[in-house]
Amino acid sequence: MGRRRTWREKVAAEDAEQDRLRTLAEASALRRALAIEEGVRTEFGGNAAAMGRELGVTGTAVAKAVRRAEEARRAAAGS
């Protein structure tokens, strides 16, 4: 049997796990925003409110997702 981890080691391990999960969540949110942006452009003719109704969210939420996708594209192009 190995030694038991100290509380400091446990906290550090949980901090690392939370960082990993935060990175995964951020990547997932970006992929979702890109998919929403594509849907608005290809299926809803730029109508964020119609896309929002389809998803069950507000048009404002869709517009924010589209802005996030556009910002990500600009950031990727600039780097």
N, C-alpha and C positions, 0 to 999 in steps of 0.2 A: 504494500500500500504506500502511496505517496503522501507527502505532507499535506495538511489542509491549507488552503489559501487564506491569506490574511484578509481582513475586511478591505484594506487598501487595494489589494490585488483584485478583489471582487468588484470594487467600485471602478477601478481602471478597466477591467474587462467589460463591465456594463457600459462605460463611457464609449469604449471602442465599438461595442455592438450598436449603440445608439447612433454613433457617427456613420456606421455602415448602413443602417436602416434609413437614416436621413438622406444619404446619398442615393440609395435605391428609390426612395419616395420622390426625390427631386427629379431623377431621371424618368420615372413613371409619369410624373406630372407634365414634364416636357413632351414626352411621347404622346400623351393625351391631348395636349394643346396643339401639337402638330397635326394630329388626326382631326381635331375639331376644325382647325384652319382649313384643312383639305376638304372636309365636308361642306363647310360654308361656301368655299370657292366652287366646288364641283357640282354639288347637288342643290344648293339653296341660293345660288346666284348672288352671293354676298349678303344675304338677308340673315343677320345674326339672330333676330327675334324668331324667325321660323325655325332655325336650327335649335334655338333654346327650347321652343315648344316641343320639338322632336325629342330632345334629351330630357325634358322635364326640369330645365333650369331657366334662369332669366336670360334675356338677350344680352344684358350687361355682362353676365358671367361668360357668355360665349365671346363677346367682344374683347374681354380681358384675356381670354385664352388665345384669341387670334393675335392680340398685341404681343403676348408672351412669345408666341411662335415666331412672329416677325422679328422681335428683338433677338431671339436665339439665332435666327438665320443671319441677321446682321453681325452678331458677335462672332459667329463661325466664319463668316466671310472676311471679317477684319483680322482674324488671328492666323 
